[in-house]
Amino acid sequence: MQFSKKVLQNGLRVVTIPMKDNPTVTVLVLVEAGSKYEERKVNGISHFLEHMCFKGTIKRPKAVDISKELDALGSQYNAFTAQEYTGYYAKSDAKHFKKIFDVVSDIYLNSTFPETEMQKEKGVIIEEINMYEDMPQRHVQDLMMKLLYGDQPAGWNVAGEKKNILDMKRDDFVAYKKKHYLPEATVLVVSGKVTEEEVNKEVNKIFGKVSRGEKGNKLKVKEEQIKPQALIKFKETDQTHFVLGFRTYDLFDKKNPILTVLGGVLGGGMSSRLFVKLREEMGVGYYVRAYNDSYTDHGFLQISAGVDNKRIDEVLKAVLEECRKLKNKIVNEEELEKVKECLIGNMKLSLESSDDIANFHGGQELLKKEIKNIEDKAKEIRKVTASQIQDMAKDIFRDEKLNLALIGPFKDDVEFLKILKF
């Protein structure tokens, strides 16, 4: 799929992906502002700011002014915050391109952060935190980040601490936005039934005069581990949800395609080793996944599942044994090809709509400042060899890289630490 990239004088990067046979258009703004850019006392402000951007602008003073206008277009719209970026988007019938472009850019550029709305939204944010804490399958991911990275931004919850949320003031939002929402740290993506000329016209009109600033940086992640470690959270649940995490490499490492395929062998699809083992053979759980999660300066391969409380020890031993097998025995050619085609096929299926295409291109440009198309990524996957997978398994499946985060009716990590060894 063809795309074009343009950089304005103020540093704003504009990526356009024309899709002439797609009836929709998506406008997406991504900015380098996430929880890894925060200080401890305002942890959670990136996410809170994302909420506040929908509470009114100079042109659209109330939240309902924004939502009513987008709803009247039949638009799908939302925002999201992660560790390293925040995104705002709207998707609609292609004929409404100029209108959704105006709304999304207005939200990003001109939010007013009304004091009364901020106080009300604190309750909403706290309930969102409560909601995630009540979802062990989701919350166990937060525990893994805390276990891996501890008391540094990479280990903090993206949604923040409740006390922080209650203490935040309007001035905090104004200062944080001024420090991070800058054109040189922003990528604007438009994908769908639209031309580059149409996009550039709107971009120049709205973003052309936005000034640069002094972008705030994030702290480099520090990693220290010499033996297996575990973080157990007691909760009366019908299932035990766990993540096994193995320290790997950052987003820029050339070995990432190998990790992708290794994750596919273990937990990519219903014929993967762990799915067959845990669900088909042992009958202990409904879901199991394995994939590599990489960031700009760190990464980890994770295996996650929800299983029968009474059989958690048995499950962990079985999972670790499957990891050992990858170290000790090379993957046969038939399985390797099956996994590669599964990964490539799923990647292509995930990129059928204009919003998925926008995220695919925008995420690469924001974090890596380069964009590879689907076929480039498919070639990287197809080049992975069985011996590379075995070498990778030997490298990452080691005691000093092994971590367990778990939520279930357990209070002690001692018994689990006895299991965590290669």
MOGIBEL-V495391 format. One record per residue. N is the residue number from 1. PHI is phi in degrees with one decimal (NA if undefined). Layout:
[[N/PHI] [N/PHI]]
This chain:
[[1/NA] [2/-80.8] [3/-143.4] [4/-127.3] [5/-130.8] [6/-132.6] [7/-116.0] [8/-73.5] [9/-60.2] [10/-83.1] [11/100.1] [12/-61.9] [13/-98.2] [14/-117.9] [15/-116.2] [16/-118.0] [17/-123.5] [18/-68.1] [19/-133.3] [20/-63.9] [21/-96.2] [22/-99.1] [23/-77.4] [24/-111.6] [25/-140.7] [26/-122.4] [27/-113.2] [28/-129.3] [29/-114.3] [30/-117.7] [31/-132.8] [32/-74.2] [33/-152.7] [34/-143.0] [35/-63.1] [36/-74.5] [37/-96.6] [38/-93.8] [39/-98.9] [40/-53.6] [41/-68.8] [42/-120.0] [43/-57.6] [44/108.2] [45/-71.5] [46/-59.6] [47/-71.0] [48/-62.6] [49/-60.0] [50/-56.2] [51/-62.7] [52/-67.7] [53/-65.6] [54/-95.3] [55/-96.0] [56/139.3] [57/-129.1] [58/-61.1] [59/-81.0] [60/-127.5] [61/-64.0] [62/-116.9] [63/-57.9] [64/-66.5] [65/-64.7] [66/-73.7] [67/-66.5] [68/-64.0] [69/-65.0] [70/-71.7] [71/-62.7] [72/-65.9] [73/-94.0] [74/68.4] [75/-85.9] [76/-99.0] [77/-151.8] [78/-174.0] [79/-148.6] [80/-153.7] [81/-129.0] [82/-129.3] [83/-66.9] [84/-117.8] [85/-163.0] [86/-126.2] [87/-131.9] [88/-130.5] [89/-149.6] [90/-143.9] [91/-133.0] [92/-154.9] [93/-54.7] [94/-56.2] [95/-68.2] [96/-98.7] [97/-51.1] [98/-61.1] [99/-70.4] [100/-71.9] [101/-61.9] [102/-64.7] [103/-69.1] [104/-62.1] [105/-67.8] [106/-65.7] [107/-59.5] [108/-69.6] [109/-91.3] [110/-123.9] [111/-64.0] [112/-106.9] [113/53.3] [114/-59.6] [115/-57.1] [116/-64.5] [117/-67.3] [118/-62.7] [119/-64.1] [120/-67.1] [121/-69.1] [122/-57.6] [123/-64.5] [124/-64.7] [125/-62.7] [126/-62.3] [127/-69.1] [128/-65.3] [129/-60.6] [130/-60.0] [131/-60.0] [132/-66.7] [133/-67.8] [134/-84.9] [135/-114.8] [136/-57.6] [137/-62.1] [138/-88.4] [139/-67.8] [140/-63.9] [141/-66.4] [142/-63.7] [143/-63.6] [144/-63.2] [145/-63.8] [146/-64.2] [147/-66.1] [148/-68.6] [149/-119.4] [150/60.8] [151/-88.3] [152/-143.5] [153/-50.4] [154/-64.4] [155/-97.4] [156/-86.2] [157/-71.2] [158/-59.1] [159/-75.8] [160/89.6] [161/-93.3] [162/-59.1] [163/-60.9] [164/-58.8] [165/-59.6] [166/-66.1] [167/-85.5] [168/-68.0] [169/-121.0] [170/-56.6] [171/-59.2] [172/-62.8] [173/-67.9] [174/-61.1] [175/-67.6] [176/-66.6] [177/-64.3] [178/-61.3] [179/-80.8] [180/-123.3] [181/-84.6] [182/-122.8] [183/-59.5] [184/-71.5] [185/-112.9] [186/-127.7] [187/-120.7] [188/-107.7] [189/-119.8] [190/-127.9] [191/-131.7] [192/128.6] [193/-81.8] [194/-155.9] [195/-103.2] [196/-61.4] [197/-62.5] [198/-63.2] [199/-64.6] [200/-61.1] [201/-61.4] [202/-70.6] [203/-61.1] [204/-61.6] [205/-67.0] [206/-101.2] [207/-103.3] [208/-59.6] [209/-102.3] [210/-70.4] [211/-86.6] [212/-68.6] [213/-150.3] [214/-109.5] [215/-70.8] [216/-75.9] [217/-97.5] [218/-107.6] [219/-74.6] [220/-71.0] [221/-70.6] [222/-105.6] [223/-124.0] [224/-140.0] [225/-161.0] [226/-123.6] [227/-155.1] [228/-59.5] [229/-138.9] [230/-139.4] [231/-130.0] [232/-110.9] [233/-116.0] [234/-73.9] [235/-158.0] [236/-72.6] [237/-126.3] [238/-82.5] [239/-131.5] [240/-99.4] [241/-106.2] [242/-138.8] [243/-130.2] [244/-96.9] [245/-119.8] [246/-122.5] [247/-60.0] [248/-128.4] [249/-131.9] [250/-80.3] [251/-61.2] [252/-92.8] [253/-71.6] [254/-72.1] [255/-86.1] [256/-59.8] [257/-59.5] [258/-65.2] [259/-62.8] [260/-60.9] [261/-69.8] [262/-58.3] [263/-61.7] [264/-65.0] [265/-60.5] [266/-76.6] [267/-147.1] [268/-108.8] [269/104.9] [270/-76.6] [271/-104.1] [272/-68.4] [273/-60.5] [274/-73.1] [275/-63.3] [276/-62.6] [277/-67.4] [278/-78.1] [279/-92.8] [280/-78.9] [281/-87.7] [282/-91.5] [283/60.5] [284/-105.3] [285/-164.5] [286/-93.7] [287/-121.9] [288/-152.4] [289/-137.7] [290/-146.8] [291/-163.4] [292/-91.4] [293/-120.4] [294/-117.0] [295/-125.8] [296/-65.6] [297/-139.2] [298/-168.1] [299/-170.7] [300/-155.1] [301/-91.2] [302/-121.2] [303/-121.6] [304/-129.2] [305/-163.2] [306/-120.5] [307/-137.5] [308/-55.4] [309/-53.0] [310/-72.0] [311/-117.8] [312/-61.2] [313/-59.8] [314/-60.7] [315/-66.7] [316/-60.0] [317/-63.6] [318/-66.1] [319/-64.1] [320/-63.8] [321/-66.3] [322/-64.8] [323/-66.3] [324/-61.9] [325/-60.2] [326/-67.8] [327/-74.9] [328/-97.3] [329/-137.8] [330/-72.3] [331/-69.9] [332/-75.0] [333/-62.8] [334/-62.8] [335/-65.7] [336/-60.9] [337/-66.3] [338/-60.9] [339/-64.9] [340/-59.1] [341/-67.9] [342/-63.6] [343/-62.8] [344/-66.5] [345/-62.7] [346/-65.5] [347/-63.0] [348/-67.6] [349/-65.8] [350/-79.6] [351/-122.0] [352/-92.2] [353/-110.1] [354/-65.6] [355/-71.4] [356/-65.6] [357/-62.9] [358/-62.3] [359/-65.2] [360/-60.2] [361/-76.2] [362/-66.3] [363/-61.8] [364/-64.3] [365/-65.1] [366/-64.3] [367/-90.1] [368/-111.8] [369/59.3] [370/-154.7] [371/-127.1] [372/-105.8] [373/-81.0] [374/-59.9] [375/-67.6] [376/-61.6] [377/-67.7] [378/-64.0] [379/-61.8] [380/-62.0] [381/-66.8] [382/-66.7] [383/-77.3] [384/-66.1] [385/-106.9] [386/-63.0] [387/-68.0] [388/-64.4] [389/-64.4] [390/-63.3] [391/-62.3] [392/-64.2] [393/-59.8] [394/-65.0] [395/-75.4] [396/-98.7] [397/-86.7] [398/-134.6] [399/-56.4] [400/-77.2] [401/-121.4] [402/-97.0] [403/-140.3] [404/-130.6] [405/-112.0] [406/-149.6] [407/-123.6] [408/175.5] [409/-79.7] [410/-136.0] [411/-115.7] [412/-127.5] [413/-94.7] [414/-60.5] [415/-65.8] [416/-70.1] [417/-63.9] [418/-66.0] [419/-81.7] [420/-77.8] [421/-161.3] [422/-103.4]]
